[in-house]
Amino acid sequence: MLPAWWRRKEGVGPSTELCVAVTEEGALVVETRDQGLRRARALLRKYVPEGVFLSDELIADRRAEAAREYE
């Protein structure tokens, strides 16, 4: 049973998918998809400088590789 205050705050309804995980310390973590995405994005921000888009870098790498193969 999840607390009603948390369900209301996070907008969790009967059909909301929740992710459940156990941390290395043994704690049980229950989060919504949006919470998980926010947490993952916060982790990545530590390693990717502001203004850098990994998708743009991937596209540039693929184009450079394609150009090398064409030569």
N, CA, C and O of each residue as an XYZ file, in Angstrom:
284
protein
N       0.847     -1.165      0.000
C       0.000      0.000      0.000
C       0.901      1.240      0.000
O       1.811      1.360      0.820
N       0.634      2.145     -0.922
C       1.409      3.379     -0.999
C       0.612      4.514     -0.360
O      -0.610      4.560     -0.503
N       1.278      5.426      0.339
C       0.568      6.515      1.011
C      -0.221      7.382      0.031
O       0.264      7.707     -1.053
N      -1.433      7.749      0.420
C      -2.305      8.557     -0.433
C      -1.673      9.914     -0.738
O      -1.806     10.412     -1.856
N      -0.984     10.523      0.239
C      -0.372     11.838      0.009
C       0.666     11.768     -1.109
O       0.788     12.693     -1.912
N       1.414     10.659     -1.155
C       2.437     10.496     -2.192
C       1.785     10.262     -3.544
O       2.213     10.832     -4.547
N       0.751      9.426     -3.579
C       0.051      9.162     -4.833
C      -0.536     10.445     -5.402
O      -0.445     10.685     -6.606
N      -1.137     11.274     -4.552
C      -1.701     12.548     -5.027
C      -0.595     13.477     -5.521
O      -0.708     14.066     -6.596
N       0.467     13.605     -4.739
C       1.577     14.512     -5.090
C       2.207     14.131     -6.423
O       2.543     15.008     -7.218
N       2.371     12.848     -6.677
C       3.038     12.373     -7.895
C       2.067     12.048     -9.019
O       2.491     11.647    -10.103
N       0.781     12.212     -8.780
C      -0.207     11.933     -9.812
C      -0.320     10.454    -10.137
O      -0.584     10.085    -11.281
N      -0.126      9.622     -9.154
C      -0.176      8.172     -9.353
C      -1.620      7.706     -9.256
O      -2.279      7.866     -8.229
N      -2.093      7.123    -10.356
C      -3.443      6.591    -10.408
C      -3.413      5.082    -10.533
O      -2.347      4.469    -10.476
N      -4.586      4.480    -10.705
C      -4.669      3.020    -10.788
C      -3.872      2.422    -11.949
O      -3.405      1.287    -11.856
N      -3.713      3.177    -13.045
C      -3.013      2.616    -14.211
C      -1.572      3.120    -14.343
O      -0.907      2.816    -15.334
N      -1.082      3.877    -13.368
C       0.286      4.402    -13.422
C       1.287      3.272    -13.222
O       1.178      2.488    -12.279
N       2.266      3.200    -14.124
C       3.323      2.203    -13.982
C       4.366      2.715    -13.000
O       4.793      3.868    -13.072
N       4.762      1.859    -12.100
C       5.789      2.200    -11.124
C       6.991      1.285    -11.305
O       6.851      0.109    -11.640
N       8.161      1.838    -11.080
C       9.402      1.060    -11.122
C       9.826      0.790     -9.679
O       9.841      1.696     -8.846
N      10.162     -0.438     -9.402
C      10.586     -0.832     -8.059
C      11.988     -1.425     -8.174
O      12.251     -2.269     -9.030
N      12.872     -0.972     -7.306
C      14.248     -1.471     -7.327
C      14.765     -1.573     -5.896
O      14.235     -0.946     -4.978
N      15.795     -2.366     -5.733
C      16.477     -2.496     -4.446
C      17.882     -1.937     -4.631
O      18.606     -2.360     -5.533
N      18.272     -0.987     -3.781
C      19.594     -0.383     -3.882
C      20.652     -1.338     -3.343
O      20.327     -2.371     -2.758
N      21.910     -0.989     -3.543
C      23.015     -1.801     -3.025
C      22.956     -1.913     -1.509
O      23.409     -2.900     -0.929
N      22.391     -0.888     -0.875
C      22.284     -0.883      0.589
C      21.074     -1.684      1.066
O      20.899     -1.880      2.268
N      20.240     -2.145      0.139
C      19.075     -2.940      0.509
C      17.792     -2.151      0.665
O      16.779     -2.700      1.098
N      17.817     -0.865      0.319
C      16.610     -0.040      0.422
C      15.703     -0.318     -0.778
O      16.178     -0.529     -1.894
N      14.420     -0.315     -0.537
C      13.429     -0.507     -1.584
C      13.044      0.863     -2.124
O      12.650      1.745     -1.361
N      13.156      1.045     -3.441
C      12.851      2.325     -4.080
C      11.665      2.128     -5.011
O      11.674      1.244     -5.868
N      10.647      2.960     -4.834
C       9.468      2.950     -5.700
C       9.382      4.326     -6.328
O       9.350      5.331     -5.619
N       9.344      4.382     -7.653
C       9.260      5.674     -8.320
C       8.455      5.567     -9.591
O       8.335      4.497    -10.188
N       7.899      6.710     -9.999
C       7.176      6.769    -11.260
C       8.191      6.879    -12.387
O       9.378      7.105    -12.152
N       7.714      6.719    -13.596
C       8.600      6.862    -14.759
C       9.206      8.264    -14.805
O      10.398      8.421    -15.073
N       8.374      9.291    -14.542
C       8.872     10.670    -14.563
C       9.948     10.894    -13.510
O      10.941     11.574    -13.771
N       9.758     10.328    -12.322
C      10.774     10.460    -11.277
C      12.078      9.794    -11.716
O      13.159     10.343    -11.505
N      11.976      8.628    -12.317
C      13.163      7.923    -12.790
C      13.892      8.703    -13.865
O      15.122      8.765    -13.869
N      13.130      9.303    -14.786
C      13.751     10.112    -15.841
C      14.451     11.336    -15.261
O      15.559     11.674    -15.676
N      13.808     12.001    -14.304
C      14.446     13.162    -13.670
C      15.736     12.758    -12.965
O      16.741     13.463    -13.051
N      15.708     11.628    -12.273
C      16.901     11.147    -11.567
C      18.020     10.796    -12.548
O      19.180     11.133    -12.315
N      17.673     10.121    -13.644
C      18.679      9.749    -14.649
C      19.277     10.980    -15.312
O      20.487     11.048    -15.526
N      18.430     11.954    -15.639
C      18.939     13.185    -16.260
C      19.864     13.940    -15.316
O      20.873     14.496    -15.750
N      19.533     13.965    -14.038
C      20.389     14.640    -13.055
C      21.745     13.953    -12.972
O      22.770     14.622    -12.851
N      21.762     12.622    -13.036
C      23.030     11.889    -13.014
C      23.871     12.216    -14.239
O      25.079     12.423    -14.126
N      23.240     12.262    -15.411
C      23.984     12.542    -16.644
C      24.527     13.960    -16.686
O      25.597     14.199    -17.245
N      23.794     14.907    -16.097
C      24.248     16.302    -16.097
C      25.622     16.462    -15.468
O      26.351     17.397    -15.796
N      25.978     15.559    -14.568
C      27.290     15.628    -13.926
C      28.424     15.383    -14.921
O      29.542     15.857    -14.723
N      28.133     14.645    -15.984
C      29.178     14.194    -16.902
C      29.126     14.845    -18.277
O      30.084     14.745    -19.044
N      28.023     15.508    -18.599
C      27.879     16.129    -19.915
C      27.829     17.640    -19.718
O      26.936     18.144    -19.036
N      28.775     18.367    -20.305
C      28.790     19.823    -20.141
C      27.514     20.466    -20.690
O      26.897     19.951    -21.622
N      27.137     21.583    -20.103
C      25.954     22.303    -20.551
C      26.131     22.746    -22.004
O      27.208     23.202    -22.389
N      25.106     22.617    -22.786
C      25.158     23.003    -24.194
C      25.627     21.894    -25.115
O      25.573     22.047    -26.336
N      26.083     20.786    -24.561
C      26.527     19.647    -25.367
C      25.342     18.694    -25.529
O      24.699     18.308    -24.553
N      25.071     18.328    -26.767
C      23.993     17.389    -27.044
C      24.612     16.086    -27.542
O      25.214     16.045    -28.615
N      24.462     15.038    -26.766
C      25.060     13.757    -27.117
C      24.519     13.232    -28.438
O      25.239     12.558    -29.175
N      23.266     13.529    -28.749
C      22.696     13.080    -30.019
C      23.432     13.728    -31.185
O      23.700     13.067    -32.188
N      23.764     15.021    -31.066
C      24.514     15.695    -32.132
C      25.903     15.091    -32.289
O      26.389     14.927    -33.407
N      26.536     14.761    -31.178
C      27.861     14.156    -31.244
C      27.803     12.774    -31.882
O      28.692     12.409    -32.652
N      26.775     12.009    -31.571
C      26.613     10.688    -32.163
C      26.407     10.795    -33.668
O      27.011     10.039    -34.429
N      25.569     11.716    -34.103
C      25.319     11.910    -35.533
C      26.608     12.312    -36.239
O      26.909     11.797    -37.316
N      27.368     13.224    -35.648
C      28.634     13.659    -36.246
C      29.614     12.492    -36.357
O      30.288     12.343    -37.376
N      29.696     11.668    -35.316
C      30.577     10.497    -35.349
C      30.168      9.535    -36.455
O      31.021      9.018    -37.177
N      28.880      9.293    -36.588
C      28.401      8.369    -37.616
C      28.670      8.905    -39.012
O      29.044      8.152    -39.912
N      28.480     10.205    -39.191
C      28.756     10.808    -40.507
C      30.238     10.726    -40.830
O      30.611     10.436    -41.967
N      31.087     10.980    -39.838
C      32.534     10.900    -40.062
C      32.928      9.470    -40.413
O      33.751      9.255    -41.303
N      32.352      8.498    -39.726
C      32.636      7.096    -40.019
C      32.177      6.729    -41.422
O      32.883      6.024    -42.143
N      31.002      7.202    -41.813
C      30.487      6.930    -43.153
C      31.398      7.558    -44.210
O      31.646      6.964    -45.260
N      31.889      8.757    -43.923
C      32.797      9.426    -44.868
C      34.102      8.645    -45.007
O      34.638      8.528    -46.109
N      34.618      8.111    -43.898
C      35.845      7.305    -43.967
C      35.623      6.039    -44.774
O      36.497      5.630    -45.537
N      34.460      5.411    -44.613
C      34.160      4.190    -45.355
C      33.996      4.463    -46.844
O      34.307      3.607    -47.672
N      33.509      5.645    -47.185
C      33.267      6.019    -48.579
C      34.584      6.244    -49.335
O      34.669      6.020    -50.542
N      35.598      6.689    -48.603
C      36.887      7.014    -49.234
C      37.604      5.786    -49.719
O      38.699      5.889    -50.272
